[in-house]
């Protein structure tokens, strides 16, 4: 009779490890509880279409209901379907203005001049749907941005600080163009004073009060709610809710160098401040549980539930792979240290000129990684392959997979690789590799983030196919050590018994 409720920032089609893990758990729980709810807090112009695509592609079970804060307080649901469901038409040419194409942008973008004065900038998507308009003053300061949804309708206007060029006030619009919500943004870039317009106008001195009230109102609608916070950014608002509460720890809590020698990250303060208010704290690894126990003391509400390894291999022939191919699946960001992997692979290519390294992912570091690949003259060997929806197929092509992150919370890519029959060569970081990889049995752990040692192991596995086959033959044990059945039992029991 419990109702699991996830307090989460946003769901999306292109997903990182955290979102993937949370959706997986929601899908599991939807088979055991009458209702499973997502309450998401981030503004998404195309929220409804994203959720519909998650349902239609089978990534999210249709029994899991998703409610977004901004979408919910907008109201006008019947009119919204009628108006937002139609395409708004926006012309490129405007009477009296001179238009220049921005050739630097990959999507259709245009600059507009009025009698020689630059006044606005428009960007369209590949389907010629308007995404945003920027407006400029005579001093070429951007003072306003209008944002549009995937139907081309205005959904948000951002008013800019002329000194910092960052938003200082956001206004949100319903299908009829009426502002239903205004949020002031402080100098730190955080939402602050919030005004909600409606039959009864409401003012909140800080945004967290607005979020907390909305969450409390929503949670109160469900029977025996159990609310789950999977990110430290949602711990504060989750802790205020009058219901059973679970915090799930997905990442390393230590500051750089992430080994405990320099204390905990400030972003984890909401968790440590509220840890006593959570009925359960779920760790993904025993190692992190031991570290936090050492740091703040043992608590009776601690429990370890690792992610499950799922068999999606279809029992493919274990010898059908490229012996000189290594792969990584990771976001292109600083934490993943893909630059270190690329530098290590320079050593590999020096010994094995035909070796290749394919990196599947997405993120803000893409340009920097492309530049590094070029600098190291690895264009023929190292490829950024973009996001993949089929990690098993990718892993099964490779001789081995590589993990070079600064830190992880668990490292689902490790169990995914092993479950696919592909050995892993990983830096021995906190947390995950030590719990998952059995050094010399189904992969290798590299101490001290040593690029040369990483390269040596990759070369060793690529050159010694007997060794590679031996490692691969041991990988399937991960399906027993991190079984899906145990994962389901632990989570279902936790929700029922809390």
N, C-alpha and C positions, 0 to 999 in steps of 0.2 A: 504493500500500500504506500510505499515511498515514491516521491517524485524527484528524480535527479535533475538539478538545475545548474547548468554551466554558466558562470559569469566570465565572459570572454570579450576581448576587444573586437575581433572581427573574424569572419570566415571568408575565404577566397578560393578561386579556382586554381591558381598557382600557389602551392602551399609549401611552407617550410616544415621542418620536423615537428615543431610544437603543434601547429595546426593539424598536421596529419595525425599525430598521436591523440589529440583531443577528439577529432572526428571519429577515429577508430574506436575509442572508448564509448562515445555516444552511440555509435551503431551497435556495439555489443550490448549496452544497457537497454537499448530500445527493444531488444528481444526478450527482456526479462521484467520490464516495468511498463505500466499502462501508458505513462507519459514521460518523455524526456524533453527538456526545454533548454534552448540556448538563449540567454539574454546578452546581446552584444551591444557594446558601448561606443564604438567608433562610427563616425559619419562616413557612409559609403553612398555616393551618388546613385549607384546602380545596385543597391542592396537587393531588391526583389529579383532582378534578373540573375544575380549571382546565386541566390538560394535556389531558384528554379533550375539553373544549370547543374548545381550540385545534386539536386534530386534526379533530374533527367539522365545524368550520366552515371547514377548509381553510387556516387562518392559519398552521399549522405542519405541515410534511410529516411523515407518519407514519414515515418512515425516520429522523427525528431523535429520538433517545432522550433523555428528560429524567430525571435522577436528582437528588432533593433530599436534602441532608444529613440533615435531621431525619426525613424519611420513611424514609430508608435505615437509619439507626441504630435506628429504632423496632423493627424486626423484626416478628414475628407476622403475616406477610403474609396467610396463609390465614385466620386468625381475624379479621384486620382487615377483609377483604372481607365476611365474614359479619356482623360486628357493626356496623362503620361503614356498611355498605350499608343497614342498617335505620334507620328514623326513631325517634329517642328522643322520648318524649312528656313535656312539661313543662307542668304546670298553672299558670295565672295565679293562681288563688286558693290560699291555703295556710291550713290549719286553725289557728285561734288568732291569725292575723295580720290586721290591717286593711290594705286595699290601695287605693291612690290612683293614678289614671291620670296620667302625666306628659304634659300637653297641649302642652308646648313641643316635644316630639320628633315628627318626622314618621313614625317607625316606632313600633309598639306598645311602650310602656315604662311601668314601674310602680314605685311606691315602697311599701315594706312597713314597717309599724309594729307593734311588740309592746308593748301596753299604753301606747301613746303615744310609744314610743321608736323612732326611725328606725333600722332595722337592715340593710336591704338594698335593692338596686335591680336590676331585671331589664329587659333589652332583648331584644325579639324582632324578627325580620325580617318582611317583608310576608307571608310564608307561615306566620307564627306559629311559626317555628323559633327556639329560644332561642339568642341570640348570646353574651351574657355576663351574669354576676351580680357586682355589687359589694357587699361587706360593710363595715359601718360600726361603729365603736366607740361607746361612750356619748358621747364627745367629738366625735362626727360625723367622725372621721378614717377615711378609707378604708384598710383594712388588707389587703384581699385582693380580687383579681378572678379569677373563673373564666371561661375562654373555651371556646366550643363550636364544633364544625365545622358544616358545612351539613346534617348529619344530626342535630344536636342532642346530640352526644356530647362529653364533656369532653376537651379536648386540651392545655390549658395552664392553670396557676394562677400568677398573678403576686402576689407578696407585696410590699406597699408600704412605703416609708419614711414614717413618720408625719409627719416634718417637711417633706419635699419633695413628698409625694403621688406619687412616681415609683417604678417597680419597683426592688427591691433584690435579689430572688431570683426566678427563674423555674423552675417544675417542669413537665416535659412527660410526658404520659400516653399509654399504649398503649390498645388497645380494651378491655382488661380492667380499666382504671383503675389500672394499675401505673405508677409513675414510672420512666421509662427514662433520663431526662437531667435534671440540675440545673445551672443556670448562675447564678452570682453576678454582680451588676451593680455596677460601681464608681460613685463619686460623679459621674463625667463621663458616666454613662449608657452606658458601654461594657461589653460582656460580658467577664468576667474568669475566675475559677476555674471550671472545668467538670468535672462528675462524670458519668461514663457507667456505668450499671448493667447488668449482664448476668452471663454465666457467669464472666467475669473483670472485676471492677470496675476502672475506670481513672480516674485523676485527672490533670487537666492544670492547671498553675499559671496558665495564661492561655488564653483562648478561641482565640487564633490558632494555638496549638500543636495544639489539638484539630482545628481546620479543616485545618491543614497535613497532619496525619497522615491524615485521612480522604481528602483530595485525592490524596495520594501513593499510598494504597492503591488508590483507584479508577483513577487514571491508569495504574498498573502492570498493570492487567488488559487494556489495549489495545495493539495492535501499532503501533509507530512513531507514538506520540502527538505531536500538535502542539497545545499548549495556548495559548488566546487569552484575554487579559485586556482587556475593553472598558471597564472603569471603574477609576479610580484607587484605589477602595476594595478592589479585588481584586489590585492589583499586588504587595503584600508577600507574600501567600500563593502567588501564581502563581510568583513569582521563586524560591521554595524548591523547586519541583518539578524533578525530574531528567528533563527532556524538552526538546524544541525549544519555544521560547516566543516569542509575538508579543504586543506591546502595541499597541492601537489607540486613537488619540487622538480623542475625540468632542467635546471642548469647549475653550473658551478657558482657557488656563492662567494668565492674568494676574489680579492683584488689581484691584479697582475703582480707577480708571475703565476697566480692562480693555484698555488700550492699550499696556502695557509700561512706563509711567512710574512704577509703584509696586511692581515686583517680581512674583513668582509667588505663587499661592495656596498656603497651607499644606497643603491637601488633595492637592496634587500632589507633596508630598515623597516618597511611596512610589515614584512614577515616576522622579523625578530620582535618588533613591538607588539604584534598581535598573536604570537604563537600560542599563547595560553587561551585565546578565544576560539581556537579551532578544535573541534572534537577529535579530528584525526589529522596527522601530517603524513603524507605518503611520499616516501623516497623511492627513487628508481634503482639505487644501488646501496649495498651494505656499506660501502666505503664512505659515501656521503653521510649516511646515518651516523656512523662512528665519528666522523669529523665534527658534525654539529652537536653530537652528544658531548664531545670533548670541549667544544666551545661554550655551550650554554647549559649543559647538564642533561641528564636523561629525563625524558618525559614519558608518561604512560600512554600518550596518544600517538607515538611513533609506530609506523608500519612500513615495510618494504614490499612494493609490488612492481617488479620490473616490467618493461614492455615485453610483449610476446613476439616470438619469432614465428612467422607464418610461412608454411610451405606453399609456394606458388611456382615451383620449379617444373611441374609436370614431368618430373623424372627424366629430364633431358640427358642425352648421352654426355657423360662427364668429360669425354675426350674431344668434344666438339667446341673448341674455343680457339682464340688466337694466342699462341704461346708468347708473343712479344707485345701484348697489349695490356696496359694497366689502366684502371679507371678510378675516378672519384665521383661521387654524387654529393654535392654540397652547394650551399649558397655562396655566391661570389661576394664574400665580405671578409673583413679583417680577421674575425675570430677563427675562420677556417684555415687561415695561413696557407692558402693555395699557392702563394708565391714561394713558400718554402718547398712545397711539393714540386713545383716547376724547376726550382734551382737544383733540387736533388735529381730531377730527371735529366738535367744537363749531364751529370756524371754517368747516368745510365746510357744515354745516347753516345757518349764518348767511347763506351765499351761496346754497345750494341746499336749501331747506326740505324737499324731498321725498327727499333723499339718505338712504340707509340703510347701516348698518354692522353686519354679522352676525359674531359671534365664536364659533367652534366650539372647544370644549375642555372641560377639567375642572380642578379644583384648588382649593387652599386660599384663593385670593384672590377667589373668586366673590362673597362677601358684600361685600367692599370695592369691587369693581367695580360691583355693583348699586347701592351707596350713591352712588358717584361719578356714575353715569348719572342717578340721581334728582337729585343736587345740580346737575347741569348741564342739567337739564330736557330730557334726551335719550331719555326712555322710548319715544317713538314712532319714534325713528330708530336707536337702538343696541340690539341684542338679543344676549343671551348664549344661544346655541343648544344648548349641550351637546356631548357627544362625537359625532363622525361616523365611520362606518365606510366612507364613500364620499367621500373628499376630491375626487376628480375631478368628480363631480356638483356638489359645492358650488362648486368653482372656476369651473366652466363657466357658472354662473348669474350670475357677477359681472363687472362692468366691469374691476375690478382687485383685486389682493390687497395686503395691507399687512403689513410686518414692522417692528416697533419695538423689538426685543430690545436689552438691554444688551450681550449677547454671544451668540455661537453657536459651534458647532464646525464646522458646515457649513451647516445650514439646509435640510433636505430639503424643507421647505415651499416653498422657492424653486423647486427643480427640478420639484416636483409641480405648482405653479401654472403654470409656463411650459409644461410638457408637456401641460397641459390647455388651452393656448391663451389663458391669462389673464396679462396683464402684471403686473409686481410693482413696487410703490413701497416702497423699503426704506431705513432708516438705513444708512449706510456703516460698518458695525461689523466687528470681528474676530470670527469668521471666516466666510467664505462669500459674502456679497453681492458683493464685488469680484471674486471668481473666477467667479461665476455670471451676474450681471446685467450686460448691456452697456448702459451709461447712454445713454438716448435711442434705443436700438435695440429692446429688448424690455422696457424698464422704466426706472425712474429711481432713482438713488442720491442720498440726501439727507445732506449733511455736517452735522456738529456737532449731530445729534439735534434739529434745528430743527423744532418743531411747526408753525410758520406755513408754512415751506417745504414740509413734508409735506402740509399742507392745500392749499396752492396747486397742487401737482402733482396731487393727487386731483381737485380742481375742474377743472383744465386737461384731464385725461383724460376726466372725465365730460361736460364741455361740448363737447369736440371729438371727435366720434365717428370722424371721418376719421383723427385721430391714434391713437385707440384701435385702430382696425382695422389701421393700419400697424404698431403695436407688436405686436399679436396675430399678424400674419402672419410676424413674425420669431421668435416664441417657439419654434417647432418645431425650430429649430437646436439647442436644448438636448439633443435626443435623439441628435444626432451628437456634440456636444461632451462629453456625459456618457453615452455609449452603454452599454446593458446588456451588449452583447457584450464590450466592453473590460473592463468591471467583472468579468465572469465569468472572462475569460482571465487577468486580473491576479491574482485571488484563487486560482484553481485552480493557476496556475503557482507562486505564492508558497508554497502548502502543499506542492506536490510537490517543489520544488527547495530548500527550506530545509534 
